Amino acid sequence: MANITFRNPCGRGSAAITVEIAAGTSILDAAEQCGARVGHACGGNLACSTCHVYVEDGLDSLGPVSDKENDIMDKAFDVRPESRLGCQAQVADHDIEVEISDESLKSWLDEHPELRTAAR
């Protein structure tokens, strides 16, 4: 078991959320479990970059970036060395800390228009 802490899970300035997950769980699945707003326009099928996150702590505990993930990451905005796609990054047994990218937060709101007003 490991913990994932999501910084800004409901937008800038929101309190962090920590969720305990089993090894092998993707960052996107963990976000879904705890209500962190990680976008996933393609449904987590590695066809878009809307689940783009920054792994601020514990990046080395994730599996390697595949060529396909790297190709899709080229579509993302503000890519950094700690960038990963939440649908592809599976957590081992070490805790990690994730910041949700602005791109992903915007995508989540686009996917949930009924909550957009409440999120402001």
Residue frames relative to the residue before (quaternion, step in Angstrom):
aa qw qx qy qz dx dy dz
M 1.0000 0.0000 0.0000 0.0000 0.00 0.00 0.00
A 0.0501 -0.7770 0.6274 0.0063 3.50 -1.19 0.69
N 0.3548 -0.7038 0.5661 0.2415 3.55 -1.29 0.27
I 0.1356 -0.7297 0.6615 0.1076 3.52 -1.18 0.71
T 0.1458 -0.7584 0.6304 0.0778 3.53 -0.89 0.97
F 0.1850 -0.7720 0.6029 0.0791 3.54 -0.78 1.10
R 0.2210 -0.7375 0.6249 0.1295 3.53 -0.77 1.09
N 0.8436 0.0878 -0.1268 0.5143 3.58 -1.11 0.76
P 0.1057 0.8570 -0.5001 0.0657 3.63 0.87 0.90
C 0.7701 0.2605 -0.1542 0.5615 3.58 1.17 -0.45
G 0.7476 -0.3084 0.1816 0.5595 3.57 1.21 0.47
R 0.7183 -0.4413 0.3200 0.4323 3.53 -1.31 0.28
G 0.8096 0.2691 -0.2176 0.4742 3.54 -0.97 0.93
S 0.5526 0.6029 -0.4169 0.3966 3.63 1.18 -0.12
A 0.5827 -0.6025 0.4270 0.3393 3.54 -1.18 0.65
A 0.5611 -0.6156 0.4433 0.3312 3.56 -1.09 0.75
I 0.1986 -0.7368 0.6352 0.1189 3.55 -1.27 0.58
T 0.1132 -0.7736 0.6206 0.0604 3.56 -0.98 0.89
V 0.0449 -0.7909 0.6102 -0.0109 3.55 -0.94 0.96
E 0.3401 -0.7152 0.5725 0.2122 3.57 -1.05 0.80
I 0.0121 -0.8109 0.5834 -0.0450 3.56 -0.83 1.01
A 0.5378 -0.6017 0.4843 0.3379 3.53 -1.31 0.39
A 0.5998 -0.5406 0.4405 0.3924 3.55 -1.17 0.55
G 0.7477 0.3661 -0.2914 0.4712 3.56 -1.02 0.86
T 0.5261 0.6151 -0.4112 0.4192 3.58 1.29 -0.10
S 0.4068 -0.7016 0.5209 0.2663 3.58 -0.95 0.81
I 0.6281 -0.5177 0.4176 0.4040 3.54 -1.26 0.41
L 0.6396 0.5302 -0.3279 0.4497 3.61 0.97 -0.80
D 0.6642 0.4894 -0.3126 0.4707 3.62 0.89 -0.85
A 0.6338 0.5199 -0.3299 0.4681 3.59 1.03 -0.76
A 0.6319 0.5284 -0.3277 0.4627 3.59 1.02 -0.80
E 0.6386 0.5214 -0.3203 0.4666 3.58 0.98 -0.82
Q 0.6414 0.5490 -0.3193 0.4303 3.60 0.99 -0.83
C 0.8070 0.3019 -0.1406 0.4877 3.58 0.92 -0.87
G 0.5584 -0.6447 0.3794 0.3587 3.60 1.23 0.02
A 0.3765 0.6973 -0.5150 0.3268 3.58 1.19 0.42
R 0.4280 -0.7525 0.4556 0.2073 3.56 -0.88 0.97
V 0.1543 0.7538 -0.6098 0.1902 3.52 0.18 1.36
G 0.3812 -0.7468 0.5019 0.2122 3.56 -0.61 1.15
H 0.0600 0.7854 -0.6154 0.0273 3.55 -1.24 0.44
A 0.1187 -0.8544 0.5051 0.0266 3.52 0.55 1.28
C 0.7227 0.4168 -0.2530 0.4899 3.61 1.05 -0.66
G 0.5393 -0.6400 0.3986 0.3752 3.59 1.24 0.07
G 0.6238 -0.5651 0.3380 0.4211 3.57 1.18 0.43
N 0.4940 0.6876 -0.3973 0.3541 3.58 1.18 0.55
L 0.5102 -0.6830 0.3958 0.3414 3.60 1.22 0.49
A 0.4868 0.6479 -0.4437 0.3825 3.55 0.91 0.99
C 0.7627 0.2038 -0.1457 0.5962 3.60 1.26 -0.04
S 0.4465 -0.6918 0.4926 0.2819 3.58 -1.25 -0.01
T 0.3755 0.7823 -0.4468 0.2177 3.59 1.22 0.27
C 0.6557 0.4710 -0.3323 0.4877 3.62 1.19 -0.13
H 0.2631 0.8016 -0.4882 0.2232 3.57 1.28 0.50
V 0.0494 0.7846 -0.6131 0.0780 3.56 -0.78 1.10
Y 0.3593 -0.6813 0.5880 0.2470 3.53 -1.37 0.23
V 0.2302 -0.7580 0.5955 0.1337 3.58 -0.71 1.05
E 0.2064 -0.8401 0.4969 0.0687 3.54 -0.10 1.38
D 0.7866 0.0525 -0.0219 0.6149 3.57 1.16 -0.56
G 0.7911 0.3095 -0.2382 0.4707 3.57 -0.92 0.94
L 0.2872 0.7920 -0.4984 0.2048 3.59 1.22 0.27
D 0.6563 0.5376 -0.3130 0.4270 3.59 0.98 -0.81
S 0.6437 0.5338 -0.3316 0.4368 3.60 1.17 -0.41
L 0.5863 0.5568 -0.3755 0.4530 3.60 1.28 -0.10
G 0.5932 -0.5537 0.4399 0.3848 3.55 -1.22 0.41
P 0.6551 -0.5230 0.3681 0.4023 3.57 -1.26 0.26
V 0.5347 -0.5932 0.4945 0.3430 3.55 -1.28 0.46
S 0.3484 -0.7360 0.5403 0.2122 3.59 -0.78 1.00
D 0.6533 -0.4983 0.3852 0.4202 3.56 -1.25 0.31
K 0.6480 0.5200 -0.3161 0.4579 3.61 0.97 -0.84
E 0.6433 0.5008 -0.3256 0.4789 3.61 0.94 -0.83
N 0.6412 0.5251 -0.3189 0.4599 3.56 0.95 -0.85
D 0.6439 0.5195 -0.3142 0.4656 3.59 0.99 -0.82
I 0.6791 0.4757 -0.2883 0.4789 3.59 0.91 -0.91
M 0.6022 0.5742 -0.3538 0.4272 3.59 1.06 -0.71
D 0.5586 0.6072 -0.3854 0.4132 3.60 1.18 -0.46
K 0.6403 0.5213 -0.3176 0.4662 3.60 1.22 -0.39
A 0.5911 0.6177 -0.3464 0.3861 3.58 1.23 -0.46
F 0.4221 -0.6742 0.5504 0.2538 3.52 -1.34 0.42
D 0.8548 0.1163 -0.1003 0.4957 3.57 -1.18 0.68
V 0.1316 0.8039 -0.5604 0.1495 3.57 0.81 1.04
R 0.0989 -0.7876 0.6081 0.0016 3.54 -0.97 0.99
P 0.6885 -0.4658 0.3307 0.4468 3.61 -1.19 0.19
E 0.7208 0.4266 -0.2450 0.4882 3.61 1.10 -0.62
S 0.4123 0.7209 -0.4600 0.3142 3.60 1.26 0.25
R 0.0684 0.7509 -0.6559 0.0368 3.53 -1.19 0.76
L 0.4193 -0.6279 0.5732 0.3184 3.53 -1.33 0.25
G 0.4845 -0.7165 0.4276 0.2628 3.54 -0.66 1.14
C 0.6396 0.5353 -0.3343 0.4387 3.59 1.09 -0.60
Q 0.7377 0.4225 -0.2202 0.4784 3.60 1.16 -0.50
A 0.6558 0.5242 -0.3107 0.4457 3.58 1.10 -0.63
Q 0.0834 -0.8023 0.5910 0.0069 3.55 -0.50 1.23
V 0.4025 -0.7353 0.5082 0.1975 3.51 -0.91 1.04
A 0.3642 -0.7013 0.5680 0.2299 3.55 -1.03 0.83
D 0.7104 -0.4206 0.3115 0.4705 3.59 -0.76 -0.96
H 0.5557 0.5685 -0.4013 0.4550 3.56 1.20 0.59
D 0.5303 -0.6266 0.4669 0.3289 3.56 -1.08 0.70
I 0.0675 -0.7809 0.6191 0.0475 3.56 -1.15 0.64
E 0.2368 -0.7336 0.6183 0.1534 3.52 -1.32 0.41
V 0.1090 -0.8187 0.5635 -0.0188 3.54 -0.77 1.14
E 0.1675 -0.7238 0.6573 0.1262 3.54 -1.13 0.78
I 0.3579 -0.7263 0.5474 0.2115 3.56 -0.84 0.98
S 0.4372 -0.7098 0.4855 0.2633 3.58 -0.80 1.01
D 0.6247 -0.5271 0.4178 0.3968 3.56 -1.24 0.46
E 0.6030 0.5693 -0.3373 0.4455 3.57 1.07 -0.79
S 0.6924 0.4738 -0.2774 0.4682 3.57 0.89 -0.92
L 0.6324 0.5234 -0.3293 0.4666 3.60 1.00 -0.80
K 0.6531 0.5034 -0.3096 0.4736 3.59 0.94 -0.85
S 0.6421 0.5228 -0.3202 0.4603 3.56 0.96 -0.85
W 0.6340 0.5305 -0.3349 0.4522 3.58 0.94 -0.85
L 0.6666 0.4887 -0.3016 0.4753 3.58 0.95 -0.85
D 0.6190 0.5282 -0.3396 0.4717 3.60 1.07 -0.67
E 0.6754 0.4876 -0.2753 0.4799 3.57 1.11 -0.73
H 0.7652 0.2593 -0.1323 0.5742 3.61 1.25 -0.44
P 0.0442 -0.8574 0.5117 0.0316 3.61 0.65 1.06
E 0.6011 0.5786 -0.3626 0.4152 3.58 1.11 -0.55
L 0.7170 0.4096 -0.2434 0.5088 3.60 1.22 -0.40
R 0.4174 0.7415 -0.4519 0.2679 3.59 1.25 -0.13
T 0.6751 0.4886 -0.3074 0.4594 3.62 0.83 -0.93
A 0.6717 0.5026 -0.2993 0.4545 3.57 0.94 -0.87
A 0.6529 0.5396 -0.3124 0.4301 3.59 1.14 -0.59
R 0.6154 0.5692 -0.3540 0.4147 3.60 1.17 -0.32
